Amino acid sequence: MNTHFQKIFNHNKPVIIAGPCSAESEKQVLATAHELKKHPNLIFRAGIWKPRTRPNSFEGVGVKGLKWLQKAKEETGLQTTTEVAKANHVELAIKHQIDILWIGARTTGNPFAVQEIAEALKGIDVPVFVKNPINPELNLWIGAIERLKDIGIHDIAAIHRGFFAYKNSKYRNTPQWQIAIDIQKKFPNLPMICDPSHITGKRNMIFEVAQKAMDMNYDGLMIETHKDPENALSDSEQQITPKDLETILNKLVIRNHKIEDKDFKSSLQQLRFQIDDLDIELLDTLKRRMELVQKIGSHKKENKVTILQNDRWSEMLKTRSKYGKENGLSEQFVQQLLKAIHQESIDKQNNVMNNNDEI
């Protein structure tokens, strides 16, 4: 099937989706579109309806903004895209010849809303972007895509915009790249777009995340671009000017996904063999560690001692994190690894305590 997205994404990577977070005025929309039209393979975006976390924030200009997008398309020849959150948004966007719709993060997290949009799209041949849900729930993202597929929409791409950060982070929304990798594993032919604007929340970090996305073979980038970011009515800190967008795109290094050079492939294969051997060693070491954990569990059971020992756990986190950092491993990685091992250890000891799972 030669779909709309196949034509776009097979033509030239990366595909760029750029434009303001919100359409604020006809003048702003048209001026931004005209500045962006020189970029090849660019899709012009603007938010018309803005679902905000709290009331009394700017929630978009509504239907009149669709007319501005329609005019921008007529004057520049750019394809247009906007967010839809309800069935009537779909109907209005189609009426105003919007080329591509996108389902936002808050909507993706609501199966009822996604189903309503899917029903409104029945029989309509329009491509759809699906952003990841705000919370890191892979199945909600998968479910939203499946609901669209079930009603006959096959022109679908995913937008990775990061996930709500429960702890202090340098990101507005933590990337959690593995979740994006997991959805590509579920849908191998699904085009993947990165939204570094929402991931970072800061314009000075956009290039860093955009480059990482390109290094991970993403198909495109969605970058919020505004004529006057400082005075934008929404998300001003994460928007950049069209000139800054051009600078970022010129700096990006686009690497080969595959290469046919025999020497390169041979040397890469040898290194991967070493990785395979080390992975087996790691798993064997973890197996031996869990055997010791079960012995400790038996010892605690015999002496009526609780499984969780907070002082010991705090000491382990501190000393292992320090050792890892001294050996070039990030503290975040070491702590995530230790927490996963610790949880498995608790489960093993719980089995010993309560199910007589003695070794």
N, C-alpha and C positions, 0 to 999 in steps of 0.2 A: 504494500500500500504506500503510494507516494504522497504522504501527508504534507500539510502546510508546514509543520515543524521540521520535517525531514528536509524540505527544500531550504528552509532557513538555516538549520544547523549544519547541513552538509556543504553549504556554500562557502562559509568562511568563519573560522572561530577566532576569537570569541564573539558571540552575538552580544550586543550591548543594548540594554533596556535603560533608558535615561530620561529624566524629566523631573519636575518638581514633586515633592511629597504630596502637595495639594495644589489643585488648580485654584488660584486666588482671584484672578481677573483675566479678561480676554487678552489684554495687553501683555500680561506676564506669560500666559500660555503661548501666544503666538511668537513673542520675542525669543523665548527659550527654544521653541521648536525650530525657528529659523537659524539659530546659532548651532543647533545640533544636527541639522540636516546634512552637513558636509561629511559626517561620519558614515562610512559604508556599513551596511548590515545593522543599522540602528533602529530600534523600536521606541517610539515616544510614549512615555508613561505620565500619568497625572492622576492623583486621587480625587474623586468626585464626592464620594461618601466616605467619611472617616470614622470608623468605629473606635471611639476613645475609651480608655479605661475608666475615666471619671467624667461626670457631667460638667457642663459649663466650659468645656474645651472646644476649640474650633472643630466642627464636625463636617466640614466641607460645604461647598456652594450648592450641591445638588444638581438638578437637571440642566440648569443653564450652562454648567461646566461642560456637559456633553456636547453642546453646540460649539463651544470653543475648541474642543478636541476635534470635532468634525471639520471645523474651519482650518485648523492647523494641518490636518491631513490633506485637505484640498490644496492648500497653499504650498506645502513642502513635499508632498508625496510620501511622507513617512507613515508607516503602519502605527496604529495607536492601541494602547491597552489601558484598562482601568480595573479597579477592584469592584467586585460585586459581593453583596452579603445577603441579599434576599431575591426572591423570584422577580419582583417588579424592577429591581436593578438590572437583571438580565434583560428583561423586555425592553427597558429604556435604552440600554447600551446597544442592543442589536438594532433598535429603531434608528439610532444615531450612527450606525455603521462603524462601531468600534470593532477593530479587527481581532483582538485577542482579549479574553477576560482573565482576571486572576481572582483566586479565592484566598483571602487573607488569613493570617495566623489565628486570629480569634475565631474566625468562621470554621476553619479546618478542625478546630477542637470541639465543634458542636455538630454531631452527626445529623441532628434534625435539620439544621440550617443547610448543611451540605446536601442532604436529600432533597430539600426544597429547591435548591439551585439546580440540582441534577434533573429534577422533574421539569423545571422551566426550560431546560436545554434540550429536552426530547425533540428529535427531528430537526435540530438546528446544527448546521455544520460550522462550528466555531472552535478554534483552539482555546485551551484553558491552561493557565499556570496554576499550580497548587502549592501554596507556601506551607512550610512545616508548622504544626501547632505550636503554641507558645510554650507548653510544657513538653519535656522530652519523652513523648509517648509515640513510639514508632507505629504502633497499630492504628492510631488515629490518622496518621499521615497516609498509611497504606489504605485504610478504610475509605478516606475521602477520594483517593484515586480509583479505588474499586467501584465506588458508587457512580462515578462518572462513566467508567467503562461499562458498567451494567446497563446503562441507558443508551449506549451506543456512541459515546464520545471516546475517540481513540487518539485524537491530537492533544496529548497531555505532556506537559513538562513540569518538573518539580523546582521549586525555589527554596533554597536553604538560607534561612534568615536568622538562624541561631535560636537559642532556647533561654527561657527566663533563668537568670542567675540567682540562685538561692543564697549565695555567699558573695562577699566582695570580690569583684573581678575587674580586670582592666577592660572587659567587654561589656557593652550594654546587654547583649544576649550572647551567652557562651556558645561557641561554634559546635562543640561536640561532633566533630567530623565523622566519628564512627557511625552515628545514626544516619548520616547522609550516605555513607558507604553501604550500610545495611539496606537502605531503600533501593539503591542501585542494584544490589544483589537480588532483591525481590523482583525488580522490573529492569532487567539488563539493558533494554533499549530506551529507557526513559531519559530524555535530555535533562541535564542538571544545571541549574542556574544558581550562582552565589549572589547573595545580597549583602555586600560588605557594609553598606550604610547602616542597616539594622543590627548587624552583628557587632559593629564597633561602637556605634552611637557617637563617634567622634571623627570629624573629617580628616584629621591628621593620621588616622590609622587605616584609612580605606585602602591605600595602596598595598600595605602589608598583607591584609587578608585577601585582597584581589589576586595578588601574586601567588599566594598559597593555593587559592582555588585553581588557578591556571596550572600550577605544578601538580595538582591532583586531577587534572584532565577534565575540569568542568567545561561545559559547553558555552557558558556565557556569564555575564555579570549584570545585575540590576543595581544601578547607582543613582541615588537621588541627586538631581542637578537643578539648581535654581539660579535665576539671574542675580538675586540679592539674598544669599543665604542668611545673613545676619538678621534680616527683617522678615524672614519667612514666618507664616502663621502657624506652622507645625514643624516639629523636629528640625529646628534651625541648626543645631550643633552638628548634625550628621549630613547636611547637604553641602554640595560644592558647586562652584561656578562652572559653566561650560568650558572655560579656559583651563580650569584645574582638571576637569575630566580629560581634556586632550593631553595634558601633561602626564596624567596617570596612565592613559592608554599607550602613550609613546614609550613609557618606561617599562611596561610589562614585557616580560620575557616569555614567549610562547614556545614550549618545548615539544619535541616529538613524542607521540604516544607509543609508537612502535618504530623500530629501525631494523633494517635487514642486513646490516653489516655483520658478517660471520664472526669476525674476531670479537666484536662487542658482545654478540649473543653468547659466544663460548665463554668469555670471561665472566659475564653476568651469571651464566648457569653455574659456573664453579663457585661463585660467591653464594648463590642461593643454596647449593648443596651444603655449604658450611652452616648457613642459617638453619637448614633442616636438621642438621646434626645437633646444633645448639638447642633447638626447640625440644628435641627428644630428651636431651640432658636436663633441661629445665623441668620438663614434666616428670622425669624420673626423680629429680630432687624434691619436687613437690609431693610426689607419692611417699617418699621416705619421711618427709616432714609430717605428713598426715598420719603416718604410722606412729610417730612419736606423740602427736597430738592425742591420739586414741589412748596411748599408754598414760599420758597425763590425765586424761578424762577418767580412766579407771582408778588412778591414784586419788583423784579428787572425790570420786564416788565412795571409795572405801573410807575416806576420812571426813565425809559429809562437808565438803568444801564447795562453794559456788563456782560455776563455770567462769563467769566474768571477773577478772581481777584488774580493776582500773589502773592501779599503779603500774603493774607490769605492762599493760597495753600502752600507757602513756610513755613509759620508758622505751618501749620498742619503736613507737612512732618517732620519737626524738632521735634515738641513736641511729636507726636505719635511714631516716631522712638525711641526717648529717653525713653518714657514710656514702649514701647515694649521690649527694651533692658534690662531695669530694671526688667522686668518680664520674662526673659529667652527666648525672641523671637529674632531671628536674624534681623539685620537691613534690610538685603536684602529681607527677607520674608515680613516684615511689609511694606516696601516701595512698593513691588510688589502688595500687597493687597490694599494698599491705592490708588495706581495708577489705579487699576481696578475699585475701588469704585468711584474714582474721574471721570473717563471716563464715567461711567454709570450716574453719577450725571450731567455731562455736557450734555449728551444726553437727559436726562429727562428735564433739563431746556431749552434746545433748542426746544423741543416739545412744551413746554409752551409758549416760545417766539414767535414761528413761526406757530404753528398749533392750537393755542388757546386751548391747552390741559390743561385746568384749572381743579383744584380739587374742 
